[in-house]
Amino acid sequence: MSMGEAEFEAFLAQTFPTPLGVTATLRRDGSPHIVPVWFRWNAGAVTIWTTESRVWVRNLVRDPRVAFSVQTFEAPYPAVMMRGRATAARSNEAATVEARAISRRYLDADEVGAYVARWSDLRTIVTIDPEHISSWSAGG
């Protein structure tokens, strides 16, 4: 059964334990490259804090088609899958704001500032704009 809108939003916003997302991009030869990532669902898009030197980011800069999924490993095993296009933007100020927002989902509030400061070289925000979304859960 597909998730309703409220269930879908709650699923993507859940914290502690916060599920990882899985991003799939296309290599130059067309084969898939998948990577687990921390993410945030925000206003109909997925955001990911990273650096442009990562293979998956270089892949999406070359070919913006991307797939993204989130699932849990507890019954009833709900999941959300998306296909769409991604952009990567480098910006010190915006990246810091988004890095804090993403990290707050995965860390205790008192750990966020030090964690973001340790990764000062990560100044790229990837935004995935879904064109197709599917989901399932046993709820309804």
C-alpha positions as CSV (number, residue, x, y, z in Angstrom):
1,M,0.0,0.0,0.0
2,S,1.3,3.5,-0.9
3,M,1.9,5.9,1.9
4,G,-0.5,8.8,2.3
5,E,1.0,12.3,2.3
6,A,1.2,12.7,6.1
7,E,2.8,9.2,6.5
8,F,5.2,10.0,3.6
9,E,6.3,13.3,5.1
10,A,6.7,11.7,8.6
11,F,8.7,8.8,7.2
12,L,11.2,11.1,5.4
13,A,11.5,13.3,8.5
14,Q,12.0,10.6,11.1
15,T,15.0,10.8,13.5
16,F,16.7,8.7,16.0
17,P,17.1,6.3,14.4
18,T,17.3,8.2,11.2
19,P,17.5,6.1,8.1
20,L,20.2,6.6,5.5
21,G,19.3,7.4,2.0
22,V,20.8,5.6,-0.9
23,T,21.8,7.7,-4.0
24,A,22.3,6.1,-7.4
25,T,24.0,7.9,-10.2
26,L,25.3,6.8,-13.6
27,R,28.9,6.1,-14.3
28,R,30.4,7.2,-17.7
29,D,29.9,3.7,-19.0
30,G,26.2,3.7,-18.0
31,S,26.6,1.4,-15.0
32,P,25.0,2.4,-11.7
33,H,27.0,3.8,-8.8
34,I,25.3,3.7,-5.4
35,V,26.2,5.4,-2.2
36,P,24.6,5.6,1.3
37,V,24.1,9.2,2.5
38,W,22.8,11.4,5.2
39,F,20.0,13.5,3.8
40,R,17.1,15.9,4.5
41,W,13.7,16.1,2.9
42,N,12.9,19.8,2.5
43,A,10.0,21.3,0.6
44,G,9.7,18.5,-1.9
45,A,13.4,17.9,-2.6
46,V,16.2,15.9,-1.0
47,T,19.3,17.7,0.1
48,I,22.7,16.1,0.8
49,W,25.8,17.8,2.2
50,T,29.0,16.6,0.5
51,T,32.0,17.6,-1.7
52,E,32.2,17.9,-5.5
53,S,35.2,15.6,-5.5
54,R,33.2,12.5,-4.7
55,V,32.6,10.1,-7.6
56,W,28.8,10.1,-7.3
57,V,28.8,13.9,-7.4
58,R,31.0,14.1,-10.4
59,N,28.7,11.5,-12.0
60,L,25.6,13.7,-11.5
61,V,27.3,16.9,-12.7
62,R,28.0,15.1,-15.9
63,D,24.5,13.4,-16.1
64,P,21.9,14.8,-13.6
65,R,19.7,11.7,-13.7
66,V,19.5,10.1,-10.2
67,A,17.6,7.6,-8.2
68,F,17.2,7.9,-4.4
69,S,15.7,5.5,-1.8
70,V,15.1,5.4,1.9
71,Q,14.0,2.3,3.7
72,T,13.9,0.9,7.2
73,F,14.7,-2.6,8.4
74,E,11.9,-3.0,10.8
75,A,8.5,-4.5,10.0
76,P,6.5,-3.5,8.1
77,Y,9.6,-2.4,6.1
78,P,8.4,0.9,4.7
79,A,10.3,2.5,1.8
80,V,10.3,5.5,-0.5
81,M,11.9,5.4,-4.0
82,M,12.5,8.4,-6.2
83,R,13.8,9.2,-9.7
84,G,14.7,12.7,-10.8
85,R,17.4,15.1,-11.5
86,A,20.1,16.5,-9.2
87,T,22.1,19.6,-9.1
88,A,25.3,20.3,-7.1
89,A,26.0,23.8,-5.8
90,R,29.1,25.0,-3.9
91,S,28.5,27.7,-1.3
92,N,30.2,28.2,2.0
93,E,27.3,29.9,3.8
94,A,24.5,27.9,2.3
95,A,26.4,24.7,2.8
96,T,27.0,25.4,6.5
97,V,23.3,26.1,7.1
98,E,22.2,23.0,5.2
99,A,25.0,20.9,6.8
100,R,23.7,21.8,10.3
101,A,20.1,21.0,9.3
102,I,21.1,17.6,7.9
103,S,23.4,16.7,10.8
104,R,20.7,17.6,13.3
105,R,18.8,14.7,12.0
106,Y,21.6,12.2,12.8
107,L,23.3,13.7,15.8
108,D,22.4,15.0,19.2
109,A,22.0,18.8,19.1
110,D,25.2,19.5,21.2
111,E,27.3,17.5,18.7
112,V,26.3,19.3,15.5
113,G,28.5,22.4,15.6
114,A,31.7,20.4,16.3
115,Y,30.8,17.8,13.7
116,V,30.2,20.4,10.9
117,A,33.4,22.2,11.8
118,R,35.4,19.0,11.4
119,W,34.2,18.7,7.8
120,S,34.9,22.2,6.7
121,D,36.0,21.0,3.2
122,L,32.5,19.8,2.5
123,R,30.9,22.8,0.8
124,T,28.6,21.3,-1.8
125,I,24.9,20.8,-1.5
126,V,23.3,18.3,-3.8
127,T,19.6,18.8,-4.4
128,I,17.5,16.0,-5.9
129,D,14.3,17.2,-7.5
130,P,12.0,14.1,-7.8
131,E,10.1,13.5,-11.0
132,H,8.6,10.2,-9.9
133,I,8.1,9.0,-6.3
134,S,6.7,5.6,-5.2
135,S,6.3,4.3,-1.6
136,W,4.9,1.5,0.4
137,S,4.0,0.6,3.9
138,A,1.6,-1.6,5.7
139,G,-0.1,1.5,7.3
140,G,-2.9,3.2,5.7
